[in-house]
Every structure is written in structure tokens, then in C-alpha cells.
Amino acid sequence: MSDTESTNRSARTPSDGGIRHRRTALVTGASSGIGEEYARRLARLGYDLVLVARRAERIEGLARDLIEECGVSVVALPADLADPDDLARVEERLRADGTGDTAPVDLLVNNAGVGGGGEFARQDPSEIDTMIDLNIRAVVRLARAVVPVQIARRRKAGLSADAKPRMGVLNIASMAGELAANPGGAVYGASKSFVRLWSESVTAEVAGLGVRVTVVLPGFVRTDMTKGVQEKGLPDLAFVSKERVVTESLRAWAAGRSSVVPGAQYKTAGGLLRLIPNALFKSFARRSGSEEVPRERE
């Protein structure tokens, strides 16, 4: 494991409930796309960062840039979250409770994920396993590592539900998980549907404890994951910018909302989906056949 870190470790003020570390965020899938944008935005907001991704050189370079540009502390933590040993290392980092020198994590951004598609009966079983490991198991395990720590920290500090510093989790799902049927992306869509339902259930469980869990439901975003559909000439209207995804999701999380759909066009689309009977949608999906969905990892 290679670390890139600044020395910016000033203490919090007493008004922060006696919590002595600077606010810290851990972002997974931080090497590109939406994850990189989260890292840049949070650094500009003054968060110290832990950046997690498979591509060590990418997050180490990003760490150096953010230290120089924003004067925050940034640690690069290379890890493949589909690997049990790497996942365990990141979980251990999230369990830091602030009693030692390691800063606890105030915000976990569960962004890492993998897309994949094609007819389910022809999908490689190893591809399916990786998708489930990364899109579901890692997301749940990382949140499980940090949420109890955040609850305990707030109780120990005597913080009310609305008192700062804010703590919690942002889980990145997808509008693909909102479809009644997703031919050509059955496992991917189901994994994102799981993230949405699970996130909103956890939100209800921690209500009143001062920990905020928000699920983000983006549509198409111009990242490495969507190169295939970009090359097919999907119109600009189909895409929402990664900057808007980050802006709207951070705003929703700060407001304590359980979910957010970034982009006006997808807010409208989400409303229309709720009006279409499931049977009618499934009939249309069967006639439409399989469409390739993004296959890259972030």
C-alpha cells in the first residue's frame, strides 16, 4: 500500500462537539469519472480525503494535485474492492474512531462500481461474481464498517441529530435500478435496485441519530463506464454532467434527503416511470430486446 499525505492536521474547534480531527471523506472509485469529481469537490470544501481505487498511479497523482491545490490531507489507498483482502483493508480504515492519530471518516462516498450486460444466459459467471462483489457486497460492507462508528462518535460527543459535523454515507446507484425490467443488464440493474432499497432502509433505521445516508440515482454520465453508449451517438439530452451529479447529491446529503435524482431530465423520467404500469413496461422491454450497458469499472 502506498500513501500520499500532507501534514494538514489542524484540530477542530470546541464548537464541533469536542471532535478534534478535521472532517474527512473516503471516496471509492476515485481514479476517474464521478469519483474523481467527488474528490475534487470535497477537497475544495475543506475535507481531508482517503482515495480508494485499483489504479494506484491515478489516485496518487490526484492526491498530489489536491494537496497542492487545496492544502488538505490526502491519502491514496489502492485497493480492488472485489478482492476480500483489499476490501478488509478499507473496512479497517473506516473503523477508525478518532481516539488515535488516524482521523475518523465523516463521509463515505460509495462510488466504485462495475457495469456489464448482454444476455444473462451468456454472461461469464466470473463477470457476474465481480459485479455482485463490487456493486453490492463492497458497498454494504464499507457502510457497515463506518456507520456504527459514526453513531458512536456522535453519542460520545453529545451531538444532537442536526449538529455539525455532518456524518454519513453517499451510495451511488443508478436509474437503471428503477426500471421494471432491464434486458441486457439484468444483474447490473438488479444490483443498483438493491443499493437503492437497502440505502433507504438504512436511512430509516438511523433517522434521529445524526447519521445521514443518501442514495444517488444518476442517469447516463460521460465517464469511462459509458464510452460504449457515447460512441453510439446517444444525444446530449441523455447525459447529466458529473459536476451536476456531485453538486446535487452533496446538497441532498447535507439536507438529510434519503435519495436524489440528479438532472432535470432524469427527475422527469423518474416521474414518468412511476406512472407506467409494470406489466406494460415489461412487455415493451421484451420487444426492445437486449441493449448493451456500460462494462467498465470505476
VOPAGU-2260 file (C-alpha; in pm, 1 decimal, decimal comma):
REM VOPAGU-2260
SITE   aa  ch    i         X         Y         Z
SITE  MET   A    0       0,0       0,0       0,0
SITE  SER   A    1     137,4     341,2     -97,3
SITE  ASP   A    2      27,7     657,7      78,4
SITE  THR   A    3      46,9    1018,1     -34,8
SITE  GLU   A    4     -29,9    1252,4     251,2
SITE  SER   A    5       3,8    1614,6     352,6
SITE  THR   A    6      63,9    1733,2     706,6
SITE  ASN   A    7    -251,2    1943,6     735,0
SITE  ARG   A    8    -390,9    1809,8    1064,7
SITE  SER   A    9    -528,1    2109,9    1249,6
SITE  ALA   A   10    -777,3    2036,0    1526,7
SITE  ARG   A   11   -1145,4    2113,8    1524,7
SITE  THR   A   12   -1285,6    2391,5    1733,4
SITE  PRO   A   13   -1471,6    2318,6    2060,3
SITE  SER   A   14   -1799,8    2406,4    1886,8
SITE  ASP   A   15   -1770,7    2080,6    1693,8
SITE  GLY   A   16   -1864,6    1880,0    1999,1
SITE  GLY   A   17   -1507,0    1815,1    2106,6
SITE  ILE   A   18   -1420,9    1615,5    1792,8
SITE  ARG   A   19   -1056,7    1700,7    1742,1
SITE  HIS   A   20    -988,4    1578,0    1387,3
SITE  ARG   A   21   -1059,3    1768,5    1069,1
SITE  ARG   A   22   -1356,2    1640,4     871,4
SITE  THR   A   23   -1254,3    1353,0     646,8
SITE  ALA   A   24   -1417,0    1180,5     349,5
SITE  LEU   A   25   -1333,8     844,4     193,6
SITE  VAL   A   26   -1418,4     814,6    -176,7
SITE  THR   A   27   -1414,8     482,9    -360,9
SITE  GLY   A   28   -1364,8     462,5    -735,1
SITE  ALA   A   29   -1178,3     792,1    -707,8
SITE  SER   A   30    -939,7     744,7   -1001,7
SITE  SER   A   31   -1173,6     888,9   -1267,3
SITE  GLY   A   32   -1524,5     999,6   -1353,4
SITE  ILE   A   33   -1774,6    1076,1   -1080,8
SITE  GLY   A   34   -1541,7     954,1    -804,4
SITE  GLU   A   35   -1264,5    1191,1    -909,9
SITE  GLU   A   36   -1515,3    1477,7    -922,7
SITE  TYR   A   37   -1630,2    1396,7    -567,4
SITE  ALA   A   38   -1267,3    1405,8    -452,3
SITE  ARG   A   39   -1202,3    1742,7    -614,5
SITE  ARG   A   40   -1523,9    1897,6    -483,6
SITE  LEU   A   41   -1478,3    1770,3    -129,0
SITE  ALA   A   42   -1117,2    1891,4    -120,9
SITE  ARG   A   43   -1235,2    2238,6    -224,8
SITE  LEU   A   44   -1488,8    2222,0      59,2
SITE  GLY   A   45   -1204,4    2160,1     303,6
SITE  TYR   A   46   -1234,5    1784,8     359,2
SITE  ASP   A   47    -926,3    1573,1     416,6
SITE  LEU   A   48    -950,2    1270,4     189,2
SITE  VAL   A   49    -883,1     899,7     160,3
SITE  LEU   A   50    -892,5     798,9    -206,9
SITE  VAL   A   51    -963,6     434,6    -294,9
SITE  ALA   A   52    -927,7     278,6    -640,8
SITE  ARG   A   53    -746,9      -4,2    -819,7
SITE  ARG   A   54    -526,0     228,1   -1025,8
SITE  ALA   A   55    -262,3     337,0    -775,8
SITE  GLU   A   56     -83,9     578,5   -1005,8
SITE  ARG   A   57    -405,5     765,2   -1081,6
SITE  ILE   A   58    -511,6     825,8    -721,7
SITE  GLU   A   59    -153,9     903,4    -613,1
SITE  GLY   A   60    -133,6    1171,2    -882,9
SITE  LEU   A   61    -474,0    1307,2    -783,7
SITE  ALA   A   62    -365,9    1313,6    -418,8
SITE  ARG   A   63     -59,2    1521,8    -502,2
SITE  ASP   A   64    -268,7    1764,3    -706,9
SITE  LEU   A   65    -527,4    1814,0    -432,8
SITE  ILE   A   66    -266,9    1861,6    -161,6
SITE  GLU   A   67    -103,6    2135,1    -369,4
SITE  GLU   A   68    -426,0    2299,5    -486,9
SITE  CYS   A   69    -638,9    2280,3    -172,0
SITE  GLY   A   70    -396,4    2238,6     118,9
SITE  VAL   A   71    -580,6    1938,1     259,3
SITE  SER   A   72    -451,8    1599,7     371,4
SITE  VAL   A   73    -496,7    1328,8     109,5
SITE  VAL   A   74    -413,8     958,7     140,9
SITE  ALA   A   75    -411,0     728,4    -161,7
SITE  LEU   A   76    -525,4     380,4     -62,3
SITE  PRO   A   77    -500,5     148,7    -366,4
SITE  ALA   A   78    -748,3    -138,2    -340,4
SITE  ASP   A   79    -961,9    -364,7    -556,1
SITE  LEU   A   80   -1286,0    -380,1    -360,7
SITE  ALA   A   81   -1384,4    -705,5    -530,8
SITE  ASP   A   82   -1084,7    -866,5    -358,3
SITE  PRO   A   83   -1163,1    -978,6       0,1
SITE  ASP   A   84    -822,8    -879,5     140,6
SITE  ASP   A   85    -830,4    -533,3     -16,4
SITE  LEU   A   86   -1188,6    -482,9      98,3
SITE  ALA   A   87   -1088,6    -575,4     454,1
SITE  ARG   A   88    -810,5    -312,5     450,0
SITE  VAL   A   89   -1053,6     -38,2     353,3
SITE  GLU   A   90   -1304,2    -157,5     613,3
SITE  GLU   A   91   -1033,6    -133,6     877,5
SITE  ARG   A   92    -959,7     225,7     774,7
SITE  LEU   A   93   -1329,4     311,2     808,0
SITE  ARG   A   94   -1339,7     172,5    1162,3
SITE  ALA   A   95   -1104,3     443,8    1291,9
SITE  ASP   A   96   -1297,9     617,6    1568,0
SITE  GLY   A   97   -1080,4     922,9    1627,8
SITE  THR   A   98    -932,1     807,5    1956,7
SITE  GLY   A   99    -590,2     766,2    1794,2
SITE  ASP   A  100    -390,2     960,0    1537,9
SITE  THR   A  101    -591,4     830,9    1241,3
SITE  ALA   A  102    -879,1    1060,2    1155,4
SITE  PRO   A  103   -1224,6     900,7    1153,5
SITE  VAL   A  104   -1431,1     919,8     834,3
SITE  ASP   A  105   -1719,0    1167,1     843,1
SITE  LEU   A  106   -1842,9    1091,8     489,9
SITE  LEU   A  107   -1812,8     767,9     293,1
SITE  VAL   A  108   -1880,0     803,8     -80,4
SITE  ASN   A  109   -1961,4     453,0    -204,4
SITE  ASN   A  110   -1898,6     526,3    -572,0
SITE  ALA   A  111   -1695,9     229,4    -704,3
SITE  GLY   A  112   -1893,0       2,2    -932,7
SITE  VAL   A  113   -1886,4    -205,2   -1247,7
SITE  GLY   A  114   -2128,7    -225,8   -1538,5
SITE  GLY   A  115   -2187,9    -519,1   -1765,8
SITE  GLY   A  116   -2452,2    -657,8   -1991,9
SITE  GLY   A  117   -2556,3    -893,9   -2258,9
SITE  GLU   A  118   -2795,4   -1183,8   -2237,7
SITE  PHE   A  119   -2786,4   -1326,9   -1885,0
SITE  ALA   A  120   -2759,2   -1689,2   -2003,8
SITE  ARG   A  121   -2440,8   -1596,4   -2192,9
SITE  GLN   A  122   -2272,1   -1382,3   -1929,6
SITE  ASP   A  123   -1943,5   -1507,0   -1790,0
SITE  PRO   A  124   -2007,5   -1627,2   -1433,3
SITE  SER   A  125   -1685,4   -1459,8   -1316,4
SITE  GLU   A  126   -1814,1   -1128,1   -1454,0
SITE  ILE   A  127   -2137,7   -1175,2   -1262,0
SITE  ASP   A  128   -1944,8   -1255,7    -942,8
SITE  THR   A  129   -1731,7    -942,1    -978,0
SITE  MET   A  130   -2040,2    -729,0   -1031,2
SITE  ILE   A  131   -2210,8    -865,4    -720,8
SITE  ASP   A  132   -1889,9    -832,3    -516,7
SITE  LEU   A  133   -1830,0    -472,4    -618,2
SITE  ASN   A  134   -2180,2    -331,9    -665,0
SITE  ILE   A  135   -2339,1    -497,6    -362,3
SITE  ARG   A  136   -2104,6    -671,7    -119,0
SITE  ALA   A  137   -1839,2    -398,4    -104,0
SITE  VAL   A  138   -2097,9    -120,2     -77,3
SITE  VAL   A  139   -2272,3    -289,8     214,2
SITE  ARG   A  140   -1955,5    -393,8     395,0
SITE  LEU   A  141   -1798,4     -47,8     377,2
SITE  ALA   A  142   -2112,0     119,4     507,4
SITE  ARG   A  143   -2137,4    -141,3     782,4
SITE  ALA   A  144   -1780,2     -59,9     886,9
SITE  VAL   A  145   -1833,9     316,2     920,2
SITE  VAL   A  146   -2197,2     375,9    1023,6
SITE  PRO   A  147   -2169,9     223,0    1375,1
SITE  VAL   A  148   -1854,2     428,3    1433,7
SITE  GLN   A  149   -2030,6     747,0    1327,7
SITE  ILE   A  150   -2327,2     674,2    1555,0
SITE  ALA   A  151   -2095,1     608,2    1849,8
SITE  ARG   A  152   -1888,2     921,6    1781,3
SITE  ARG   A  153   -2195,6    1143,7    1783,7
SITE  ARG   A  154   -2328,0     988,5    2102,8
SITE  LYS   A  155   -1992,8    1021,1    2276,2
SITE  ALA   A  156   -1965,3    1386,5    2174,1
SITE  GLY   A  157   -2323,2    1457,3    2283,7
SITE  LEU   A  158   -2421,4    1588,2    1940,8
SITE  SER   A  159   -2786,5    1638,4    1852,9
SITE  ALA   A  160   -2923,2    1494,9    1529,5
SITE  ASP   A  161   -2880,8    1824,0    1342,7
SITE  ALA   A  162   -2549,9    1933,5    1496,3
SITE  LYS   A  163   -2235,2    1960,1    1287,8
SITE  PRO   A  164   -2011,1    1796,3    1183,7
SITE  ARG   A  165   -2239,0    1606,6     949,4
SITE  MET   A  166   -2165,7    1235,8     918,4
SITE  GLY   A  167   -2292,6     962,1     691,8
SITE  VAL   A  168   -2278,1     785,1     358,6
SITE  LEU   A  169   -2349,6     859,3      -7,4
SITE  ASN   A  170   -2431,0     545,1    -208,2
SITE  ILE   A  171   -2417,2     572,8    -586,6
SITE  ALA   A  172   -2688,6     361,4    -750,5
SITE  SER   A  173   -2838,6     423,8   -1096,3
SITE  MET   A  174   -3162,5     496,4   -1276,0
SITE  ALA   A  175   -3106,8     151,6   -1431,6
SITE  GLY   A  176   -3215,3       9,4   -1098,1
SITE  GLU   A  177   -3552,1     186,3   -1124,3
SITE  LEU   A  178   -3662,4       1,5   -1437,5
SITE  ALA   A  179   -3926,0    -270,4   -1400,1
SITE  ALA   A  180   -3716,5    -489,8   -1631,3
SITE  ASN   A  181   -3369,0    -442,9   -1777,7
SITE  PRO   A  182   -3298,9    -689,8   -2060,4
SITE  GLY   A  183   -2929,1    -688,4   -2143,1
SITE  GLY   A  184   -2844,8    -555,6   -1799,4
SITE  ALA   A  185   -3030,4    -785,6   -1564,7
SITE  VAL   A  186   -2764,7    -828,5   -1295,7
SITE  TYR   A  187   -2643,1    -469,4   -1319,3
SITE  GLY   A  188   -2994,2    -326,6   -1287,2
SITE  ALA   A  189   -3076,8    -560,0   -1000,5
SITE  SER   A  190   -2758,1    -464,7    -816,6
SITE  LYS   A  191   -2847,4     -96,7    -838,7
SITE  SER   A  192   -3205,6    -165,3    -732,6
SITE  PHE   A  193   -3065,4    -341,1    -425,7
SITE  VAL   A  194   -2848,1     -40,3    -341,3
SITE  ARG   A  195   -3146,0     192,3    -360,6
SITE  LEU   A  196   -3377,8     -15,7    -142,8
SITE  TRP   A  197   -3108,2    -104,5     109,6
SITE  SER   A  198   -2990,4     258,2     135,9
SITE  GLU   A  199   -3337,4     393,5     200,8
SITE  SER   A  200   -3396,8     123,9     462,4
SITE  VAL   A  201   -3075,9     217,2     644,7
SITE  THR   A  202   -3176,7     583,8     623,8
SITE  ALA   A  203   -3494,2     498,2     813,8
SITE  GLU   A  204   -3300,4     297,3    1073,0
SITE  VAL   A  205   -3058,3     579,9    1156,6
SITE  ALA   A  206   -3317,3     857,9    1149,8
SITE  GLY   A  207   -3274,5    1073,2    1458,2
SITE  LEU   A  208   -2917,6     954,6    1523,4
SITE  GLY   A  209   -2748,8    1230,7    1323,8
SITE  VAL   A  210   -2611,3     998,0    1054,1
SITE  ARG   A  211   -2730,1    1070,2     700,6
SITE  VAL   A  212   -2750,0     804,5     429,2
SITE  THR   A  213   -2840,1     922,5      78,4
SITE  VAL   A  214   -2869,8     713,2    -237,0
SITE  VAL   A  215   -2785,5     881,7    -568,5
SITE  LEU   A  216   -2966,2     774,2    -886,6
SITE  PRO   A  217   -2778,7     913,6   -1188,6
SITE  GLY   A  218   -2870,5     850,2   -1548,4
SITE  PHE   A  219   -2605,8     846,4   -1820,3
SITE  VAL   A  220   -2289,7    1041,2   -1730,0
SITE  ARG   A  221   -1993,3    1096,2   -1964,3
SITE  THR   A  222   -1734,5     872,9   -1794,6
SITE  ASP   A  223   -1524,3     570,2   -1888,0
SITE  MET   A  224   -1821,2     349,3   -1794,9
SITE  THR   A  225   -2041,2     494,5   -2068,1
SITE  LYS   A  226   -1793,5     503,4   -2358,0
SITE  GLY   A  227   -1998,9     243,7   -2546,2
SITE  VAL   A  228   -2321,2     444,5   -2548,0
SITE  GLN   A  229   -2130,9     766,1   -2615,5
SITE  GLU   A  230   -1978,7     611,0   -2927,3
SITE  LYS   A  231   -2326,8     506,0   -3043,5
SITE  GLY   A  232   -2419,5     874,0   -3061,4
SITE  LEU   A  233   -2661,3     898,9   -2772,0
SITE  PRO   A  234   -2793,9    1259,7   -2775,8
SITE  ASP   A  235   -2661,3    1517,2   -2531,8
SITE  LEU   A  236   -3001,9    1532,6   -2360,6
SITE  ALA   A  237   -2945,1    1178,3   -2234,9
SITE  PHE   A  238   -2641,8    1280,2   -2030,4
SITE  VAL   A  239   -2611,4    1460,9   -1699,0
SITE  SER   A  240   -2273,4    1609,3   -1613,2
SITE  LYS   A  241   -2062,6    1457,5   -1337,8
SITE  GLU   A  242   -2040,4    1805,6   -1184,7
SITE  ARG   A  243   -2419,4    1819,0   -1152,5
SITE  VAL   A  244   -2431,6    1469,6   -1004,9
SITE  VAL   A  245   -2183,0    1571,7    -736,0
SITE  THR   A  246   -2340,2    1911,5    -666,8
SITE  GLU   A  247   -2695,8    1782,4    -633,8
SITE  SER   A  248   -2600,5    1474,9    -432,2
SITE  LEU   A  249   -2387,5    1661,6    -179,3
SITE  ARG   A  250   -2665,9    1915,6    -139,9
SITE  ALA   A  251   -2922,2    1637,7     -86,5
SITE  TRP   A  252   -2696,9    1462,2     165,8
SITE  ALA   A  253   -2640,5    1785,1     360,0
SITE  ALA   A  254   -3018,1    1837,0     369,2
SITE  GLY   A  255   -3074,3    1485,9     503,4
SITE  ARG   A  256   -3264,9    1357,6     199,8
SITE  SER   A  257   -3281,1     980,2     153,1
SITE  SER   A  258   -3243,2     989,6    -227,4
SITE  VAL   A  259   -3166,9    1221,1    -515,8
SITE  VAL   A  260   -3202,4    1200,3    -894,2
SITE  PRO   A  261   -2953,9    1446,5   -1048,6
SITE  GLY   A  262   -3057,5    1634,0   -1360,8
SITE  ALA   A  263   -3396,3    1776,5   -1458,5
SITE  GLN   A  264   -3439,8    1531,0   -1745,6
SITE  TYR   A  265   -3397,0    1231,0   -1516,6
SITE  LYS   A  266   -3622,3    1374,8   -1248,3
SITE  THR   A  267   -3889,0    1393,1   -1520,6
SITE  ALA   A  268   -3806,1    1044,6   -1646,9
SITE  GLY   A  269   -3829,0     904,7   -1293,9
SITE  GLY   A  270   -4174,2    1051,1   -1254,5
SITE  LEU   A  271   -4288,5     902,7   -1584,8
SITE  LEU   A  272   -4151,9     559,6   -1491,1
SITE  ARG   A  273   -4370,1     558,4   -1180,6
SITE  LEU   A  274   -4677,4     622,8   -1397,0
SITE  ILE   A  275   -4616,2     333,3   -1640,8
SITE  PRO   A  276   -4768,5       2,6   -1524,2
SITE  ASN   A  277   -4500,7    -260,5   -1467,1
SITE  ALA   A  278   -4669,9    -510,9   -1698,5
SITE  LEU   A  279   -4673,8    -258,0   -1984,4
SITE  PHE   A  280   -4309,1    -165,9   -1929,0
SITE  LYS   A  281   -4202,3    -532,0   -1918,7
SITE  SER   A  282   -4389,0    -601,1   -2242,7
SITE  PHE   A  283   -4208,7    -311,5   -2411,1
SITE  ALA   A  284   -3874,6    -430,6   -2271,0
SITE  ARG   A  285   -3924,0    -779,4   -2414,1
SITE  ARG   A  286   -3997,4    -637,6   -2760,4
SITE  SER   A  287   -3699,8    -399,9   -2744,3
SITE  GLY   A  288   -3451,5    -681,3   -2683,2
SITE  SER   A  289   -3109,8    -651,1   -2521,5
SITE  GLU   A  290   -2914,1    -328,3   -2517,7
SITE  GLU   A  291   -2550,5    -320,6   -2418,6
SITE  VAL   A  292   -2487,8    -140,3   -2090,7
SITE  PRO   A  293   -2158,7       7,7   -1964,3
SITE  ARG   A  294   -1893,0    -251,1   -1889,6
SITE  GLU   A  295   -1605,8     -52,2   -1741,8
SITE  ARG   A  296   -1521,8     -16,7   -1373,2
SITE  GLU   A  297   -1494,3     298,2   -1166,3
